[in-house]
Amino acid sequence: QQLVEDGQAPHTAIIGCADSRAPLETIFDTMPGDIFVLRNAGNTCTHAEGSMVGSLEFCTGKLGSRLILVLGHTKCGAIYGATKTYLDSQPGKKVAGCALEGLLQDLGSVAQEAAQEMGPGASSDEVAAHAVKVNVFHTMNFLLRFSESIREMVKTGQVQIQGGIYHLETGSVEFLGQSPLQKELLDSSMAIPPSMVTEEERGLHGVRTGADERVPSDLALSMLKKGNERFAAGAPTAGKTSDAMRKALVKHNQAPHSAIVGCADSRVPVDTVFDATPGELFVLRNAGNTCTHAEGSIVGSLEFCTGKLGSKLILVLGHTQCGAIAGATATHQAGATNAPGCALEGLLQGLAVVAKDASEQLGPGASQQELVAHAVKVNVFHSMDFLLKFSEPLRELVRKGELDIQGGIYHLETGRVEFLGQSPRQAELLSSDLSLPPSMALGAIRTSQDGIVAPKLALQTLKEGNERFVVGAPAAGKVHRSMCEALATKGQAPHTAIVGCADSRCPLETLFDALPGDLFVLRNAGNTCTHAEGSILGSLEFCTGALNTQLIFVLGHTNCGAIKGATAAYFAAKKQPTKANNALDVLLKGLDTVVAQAVAEAGAKATEEEVAALAVKLNVFHTMNFLMQHSEPIREKVSSGKLEIHGGVYDLKSGRVEFLGSSPSQSKLVEAKSTVAPSLLDRMLGA
């Protein structure tokens, strides 16, 4: 009568087995009102888990119980049956013929874990006996993973979850303590058990359609995390798609809550990994989840998804053991520089920059395995950065808080996604003014109607163009008649003026993957200003003045015939002075200053070949210095920051340009007053 009038206040909630040999009230010698008892065959949460979890949330919340005990017992028929079913099963999952078979099959994961822990030599009875213990922890873990209210009470110390095994042979309970995974599981984000996720929660029609409201990015990210948690826990809820659902998707169109850029690897089925139904995810996949090739289709597709469809989250998803990244890493380490022989080689070379960055970040001591693993992460951020850098629509949505771009790595070994957050460079890249990916931007010819290109951007354009040339993926295609007409009628506006060598192995437009109108090119043997410097200076003053070009780039190259000839002539003249007999002799003699400096810096033991190699670099700086020494307009523009002069050396073997930066003498030269170029002075005096 007192229990009826005052209500219950059990001190403990127990999940036990329905086995008649394990009567819980008797085992613990309790009175009515002492323990809140939930029982089923196998003391499990594999079926009707909602009623189990809901009942415990009621008991610990409403009734105030402070202890949950999950109790298994020896010789458990459900566990022994599940173990035999697992050990006798053939490859391939058999459809359960009745509810009992379904129960035993779902307890198979417990039997599998027990078998793995016991090892191949264990008997069926030994595996089953261990599975009893494994199952207790399995149920405890389920409660922690799929109940937010229970987790919260455990975190605050209001509730404890303990395990135990009742020994039929002795009548004693072996108390096991807390789950070894409790600390980890307290970070779970799952609010309810999988079976309680209703179709309505996925959308008004059981699937997401255009009739549903747009999902904020933080909620979309939470949905991805919860879906992956269900997948990893082996409790997915994305069931069959009914005819009504398919008709709703057709009638109401799509409204995916997230766009995913993932790898084409068959082990990473994106919709499955996030336990998603049709209509939830807008998925783009290729080998390496990259934007190195056909990037226009990736960026354009994402602009459509975030603009037209209203998705507010983009997730770039890499994965461990990625074959594309492993191949790209091997390609980078092998130093492959040849033009690709097939599309795959082009893809791997395009990803080599990721491997290069990963290698530089880890340092020389990293193993191959460590390098590949880190390159996976670097590649995720590389793709995220690409999206921000080359899409103004995406940047604008991010700036307004209407889009979030996140990264993640799917771990093949565990089935779980490691969420990486936003790119560390996001704030910087939001200031980019590029609106098209390289392959699409290069379809347009630069004319005088285009804006002035800042030196930093012009230099970056050179670097990216050279990288495309190196990996055999040039984007500068055919020049159409309309392009030529535009250049003829609207005039030129080159972003860079280049002083290069006349060597036929150094076609400047080609090695920078440039179109007509991009580069203002001056070439002579040795990329020098030692002769006819008036034409070089005058041309550059025109380009930086009338055409408003803000970058001058002086480019030398390895194995330069002019420099090697000048070096040989210098050493020969040391042995026996000779007189210049022709224009070539005069050209080589004019490079004496550069060679002499190289000899001094290389040292007395340096070979002629070593001196010539150093002279290539010194000659670049010599030409850069000459421009500032003998052109007042150029010097003033450099001094005021309206013009930058950079140098580089093109490696004939690799195809790569080594960018040298500004001249070490620049700060000194811009402070000094420029003087008239020697050849111009001679003419002035002659006049």
Secondary structure, DSSP 8 states (H G I E B T S, - for coil): -HHHHH----SEEEEEE--TT--HHHHTT--TTSEEEEEETTS--SSSHHHHHHHHHHHHHTS---EEEEEEETT-HHHHHHHHHHHH--SS----SSHHHHHHHHTHHHHHHHHHHH-TT--HHHHHHHHHHHHHHHHHHHHHHH-HHHHHHHHTTS-EEEEEEE-TTT--EEEEES-TTHHHHTT----S-GGG--HHHH-TTSS--TTS----HHHHHHHHHHHHHHHHTT--------HHHHHHHHHH----SEEEEEE--TT--HHHHTT--TTSEEEEEETTS--SSSHHHHHHHHHHHHHTS---EEEEEEETT-HHHHHHHHHHHHT--S--SSHHHHHHHHTHHHHHHHHHHH-TT--HHHHHHHHHHHHHHHHHHHHHHH-HHHHHHHHTTS-EEEEEEE-TTTS-EEEEES-TTHHHHTT----S-HHHHTTS---TTS----HHHHHHHHHHHHHHHHTT--------HHHHHHHHHH----SEEEEEE--TT--HHHHTT--TTSEEEEEETTS--SSSHHHHHHHHHHHHHTS---EEEEEEETT-HHHHHHHHHHHHHHHS-----SHHHHHHHHTHHHHHHHHHHH-TT--HHHHHHHHHHHHHHHHHHHHHHH-HHHHHHHHHTS-EEEEEEE-TTT--EEEEES-TTHHHHHHS-----HHHHHHHHH-
